[in-house]
Amino acid sequence: MIEFSGGILDPNRWRTLENCVCLHSVPSSNALAREIIELYFDEGLELRTTVLTAEAQPAAYGRHSRSWEAPPGRGLYLTVIRPVPEGEPLSLVPIAVARWLREALCQETGAAIALKWPNDLYIGRKKVGGVLAESRTQGEETCLAVGIGVNVLGSAETLGVAGATTLEEAAGRPHALVPLLQAVLDRFDRELGAPRWSEEVREWERVAAHRPGDRITVHANGGPISGAYLGLDASGFLRLETENGETAVASGEVSAW
């Protein structure tokens, strides 16, 4: 048993998650994960599937290095580090993790959470959480760090972030952090132990905030792309019907939907 954030976390339930490190504060669990991965590569060590979680992350960040507010004792802030098994579809992992996270939170809180492409969690038109995946390859081995941030307690106003909400604000009641963390990690452990990658696109589409025909604008590396939402392709890329025909967007930021 691990005492953490005023509760007790039970790692004995897990079969896939091997290590769990609980910290009072760390600048960023994803940044720490990158350092650990580099150390393992440099030293030629074996990387075990590990969870890094902290009560606060003052230098947390999201996609494109945007800052993510992770104040003390207000949310779930964690990173899962693991070697990528041979044949695992790396592009599907972020959307799958977002879906697993959503399912666990919905079950525990009853919140009406939907997924915005590629891996953001929304309640209505307000963001409540997100997933950030970063990989590092050396030789034939790839290691992956998947960061998760969820706004749980307090109001969005106190976060000072436009367009954000919290689970407490959405549900009208607070939720203890450690039971939520336990539920999320239990779900991750179960899914990673018996992955169903061939089902992830269909399951993601089922709980997406987007519906076929919705007009979407994505800011990708080549500039904005607008079109009608068609779903995802087998790699988890966004399919849009544009004026030039169907386009698959591998990465980007949905700015209008």
C-alpha positions as CSV (number, residue, x, y, z in Angstrom):
1,M,0.0,0.0,0.0
2,I,1.2,3.5,-0.8
3,E,0.1,6.6,1.1
4,F,-0.4,9.4,-1.3
5,S,-2.4,12.7,-1.4
6,G,-4.4,11.9,1.7
7,G,-5.4,8.4,0.6
8,I,-4.1,4.9,0.1
9,L,-3.2,3.6,-3.3
10,D,-3.1,-0.2,-3.7
11,P,-0.6,-1.5,-6.3
12,N,-1.3,-5.1,-5.5
13,R,-4.2,-5.1,-7.9
14,W,-1.9,-4.6,-10.9
15,R,-0.2,-7.2,-13.1
16,T,1.1,-4.9,-15.9
17,L,2.1,-1.8,-14.0
18,E,5.3,-2.8,-12.2
19,N,6.5,0.3,-10.5
20,C,4.7,3.3,-9.0
21,V,6.5,6.4,-7.8
22,C,4.4,9.0,-5.9
23,L,5.9,12.4,-5.4
24,H,4.8,15.5,-3.5
25,S,5.9,17.7,-6.4
26,V,7.9,17.4,-9.6
27,P,8.3,20.1,-12.3
28,S,6.8,17.7,-14.9
29,S,6.3,14.0,-14.8
30,N,6.8,13.8,-18.6
31,A,10.1,15.6,-18.4
32,L,11.2,13.3,-15.6
33,A,10.1,10.3,-17.7
34,R,12.2,11.5,-20.6
35,E,15.2,11.7,-18.3
36,I,14.6,8.2,-17.0
37,I,14.2,6.8,-20.6
38,E,17.5,8.5,-21.6
39,L,19.2,7.0,-18.5
40,Y,18.0,3.5,-19.4
41,F,19.2,3.8,-22.9
42,D,22.6,5.2,-21.9
43,E,23.1,2.5,-19.3
44,G,21.7,-0.3,-21.4
45,L,19.2,-1.2,-18.7
46,E,15.8,-2.8,-18.9
47,L,12.9,-0.4,-18.6
48,R,9.9,-1.6,-16.5
49,T,6.4,-0.3,-16.9
50,T,6.4,2.6,-14.4
51,V,3.9,5.2,-13.1
52,L,5.1,8.6,-12.1
53,T,2.5,10.7,-10.2
54,A,2.7,13.9,-8.2
55,E,0.4,16.0,-6.2
56,A,1.7,19.1,-8.1
57,Q,3.6,19.7,-11.3
58,P,4.5,23.4,-11.5
59,A,6.1,23.1,-15.0
60,A,3.6,20.7,-16.5
61,Y,3.0,21.0,-20.3
62,G,0.8,19.7,-23.0
63,R,1.1,19.4,-26.8
64,H,3.4,21.9,-28.5
65,S,5.0,22.6,-25.0
66,R,1.9,24.6,-23.9
67,S,1.8,25.0,-20.2
68,W,-0.8,22.9,-18.2
69,E,-1.9,24.1,-14.9
70,A,-1.3,21.4,-12.3
71,P,-1.8,23.1,-8.8
72,P,-1.2,21.1,-5.6
73,G,-3.9,18.6,-4.7
74,R,-6.3,19.7,-7.4
75,G,-6.0,17.0,-10.1
76,L,-4.6,13.8,-11.4
77,Y,-1.1,14.4,-12.8
78,L,0.8,11.3,-13.9
79,T,2.9,9.7,-16.6
80,V,3.2,6.0,-17.6
81,I,6.5,4.9,-19.0
82,R,6.9,1.6,-20.8
83,P,8.8,-0.1,-23.5
84,V,6.7,-0.5,-26.7
85,P,6.1,-4.2,-27.5
86,E,6.8,-5.4,-31.0
87,G,3.9,-4.8,-33.3
88,E,2.1,-2.3,-31.1
89,P,0.5,0.4,-33.2
90,L,2.2,3.5,-31.7
91,S,-0.2,6.0,-33.3
92,L,-3.2,4.4,-31.6
93,V,-1.8,4.5,-28.1
94,P,-2.7,8.2,-27.3
95,I,-6.3,7.8,-28.5
96,A,-6.6,4.5,-26.6
97,V,-5.3,6.0,-23.4
98,A,-7.6,9.0,-23.7
99,R,-10.5,6.5,-24.1
100,W,-9.5,4.4,-21.1
101,L,-9.1,7.5,-19.0
102,R,-12.5,8.7,-20.1
103,E,-14.2,5.4,-19.3
104,A,-12.6,5.2,-15.8
105,L,-13.6,8.8,-15.0
106,C,-17.2,8.5,-16.3
107,Q,-17.7,5.3,-14.3
108,E,-16.4,6.9,-11.1
109,T,-18.0,10.4,-11.4
110,G,-20.9,10.1,-13.8
111,A,-19.6,13.0,-15.7
112,A,-20.6,13.3,-19.4
113,I,-17.1,13.3,-20.9
114,A,-16.5,13.2,-24.6
115,L,-13.2,13.0,-26.6
116,K,-12.0,15.7,-28.8
117,W,-9.4,14.6,-31.4
118,P,-6.8,13.6,-30.9
119,N,-6.8,13.0,-27.1
120,D,-8.5,15.7,-25.1
121,L,-11.3,15.2,-22.7
122,Y,-14.2,17.6,-22.8
123,I,-17.3,18.2,-20.8
124,G,-19.5,20.2,-23.1
125,R,-17.2,22.7,-24.7
126,K,-14.8,22.9,-21.8
127,K,-11.6,20.9,-21.4
128,V,-11.2,18.8,-18.3
129,G,-8.2,16.7,-19.2
130,G,-5.7,15.7,-21.8
131,V,-3.1,13.1,-22.8
132,L,0.4,13.7,-24.1
133,A,2.5,10.9,-25.6
134,E,6.2,11.2,-26.3
135,S,8.4,8.4,-27.6
136,R,12.1,7.8,-27.9
137,T,13.7,5.2,-30.2
138,Q,17.2,3.8,-30.0
139,G,18.1,1.0,-32.4
140,E,15.2,-1.4,-32.5
141,E,13.8,-0.4,-29.1
142,T,11.1,2.3,-28.5
143,C,10.1,3.6,-25.2
144,L,6.9,5.6,-24.6
145,A,6.0,8.2,-22.0
146,V,2.2,8.9,-21.8
147,G,1.3,11.9,-19.6
148,I,-2.1,12.5,-18.2
149,G,-3.6,15.6,-16.6
150,V,-7.2,15.9,-15.3
151,N,-8.7,18.9,-13.5
152,V,-10.6,17.4,-10.6
153,L,-11.2,19.8,-7.7
154,G,-12.2,23.4,-7.4
155,S,-13.5,25.7,-10.1
156,A,-12.2,26.5,-13.5
157,E,-12.0,30.2,-12.5
158,T,-9.3,29.4,-9.9
159,L,-7.3,27.6,-12.6
160,G,-7.2,30.8,-14.6
161,V,-7.3,28.9,-17.9
162,A,-9.8,29.9,-20.6
163,G,-12.1,27.2,-21.8
164,A,-11.3,24.8,-18.9
165,T,-13.5,23.1,-16.4
166,T,-13.1,20.6,-13.5
167,L,-14.9,17.4,-12.6
168,E,-16.1,19.1,-9.4
169,E,-17.5,22.0,-11.3
170,A,-19.2,19.8,-13.8
171,A,-20.7,17.4,-11.3
172,G,-21.5,19.9,-8.6
173,R,-19.6,17.9,-6.0
174,P,-15.9,17.1,-5.1
175,H,-14.2,13.8,-5.8
176,A,-11.4,12.3,-3.7
177,L,-8.2,12.2,-5.8
178,V,-6.8,8.8,-4.8
179,P,-9.9,6.7,-5.5
180,L,-10.0,8.3,-9.0
181,L,-6.3,7.6,-9.5
182,Q,-6.8,4.0,-8.4
183,A,-9.6,3.6,-10.9
184,V,-7.6,5.1,-13.7
185,L,-4.5,3.0,-13.0
186,D,-6.6,-0.2,-12.6
187,R,-8.1,0.4,-16.0
188,F,-4.8,1.1,-17.6
189,D,-3.3,-2.1,-16.0
190,R,-6.2,-4.1,-17.4
191,E,-6.1,-2.7,-20.9
192,L,-2.3,-2.9,-21.3
193,G,-2.4,-6.5,-20.0
194,A,-4.8,-7.5,-22.8
195,P,-4.8,-4.8,-25.5
196,R,-7.5,-4.7,-28.2
197,W,-5.9,-2.4,-30.7
198,S,-8.1,-3.4,-33.5
199,E,-11.2,-2.1,-31.6
200,E,-9.8,1.2,-30.4
201,V,-10.7,3.4,-33.4
202,R,-14.3,2.2,-33.3
203,E,-14.5,2.6,-29.6
204,W,-13.0,6.1,-29.7
205,E,-15.5,7.2,-32.4
206,R,-18.3,6.0,-30.2
207,V,-17.5,8.4,-27.4
208,A,-16.1,11.3,-29.5
209,A,-17.4,14.8,-29.3
210,H,-17.5,14.8,-33.1
211,R,-20.3,13.4,-35.2
212,P,-20.1,12.6,-38.9
213,G,-20.6,15.7,-41.0
214,D,-19.5,18.1,-38.3
215,R,-17.4,21.0,-39.7
216,I,-13.9,20.9,-38.2
217,T,-10.8,23.0,-38.6
218,V,-7.4,21.6,-37.7
219,H,-4.2,23.6,-37.5
220,A,-1.5,21.2,-38.7
221,N,2.1,21.8,-39.7
222,G,1.1,22.9,-43.2
223,G,-1.6,25.4,-42.0
224,P,-5.3,25.1,-41.3
225,I,-7.3,22.3,-42.8
226,S,-11.2,22.5,-42.8
227,G,-13.7,19.9,-43.7
228,A,-16.5,17.6,-42.7
229,Y,-15.7,15.0,-40.0
230,L,-15.7,11.4,-41.4
231,G,-14.2,9.6,-38.4
232,L,-10.7,8.1,-37.9
233,D,-8.7,5.9,-40.1
234,A,-7.0,2.7,-39.0
235,S,-4.0,4.6,-37.6
236,G,-6.2,7.0,-35.6
237,F,-5.7,9.9,-38.0
238,L,-8.5,12.3,-38.5
239,R,-10.5,11.9,-41.7
240,L,-11.9,15.1,-43.2
241,E,-13.9,15.6,-46.4
242,T,-12.4,18.8,-47.8
243,E,-13.1,20.7,-51.0
244,N,-10.2,18.8,-52.5
245,G,-11.5,15.4,-51.4
246,E,-10.8,13.2,-48.4
247,T,-7.8,14.1,-46.3
248,A,-6.2,12.2,-43.4
249,V,-4.6,14.4,-40.7
250,A,-1.9,12.7,-38.7
251,S,-1.4,15.4,-36.1
252,G,-2.6,18.9,-35.3
253,E,-4.8,21.0,-33.1
254,V,-8.6,21.1,-33.6
255,S,-9.3,24.8,-33.4
256,A,-13.0,24.9,-34.5
257,W,-15.5,22.1,-34.2
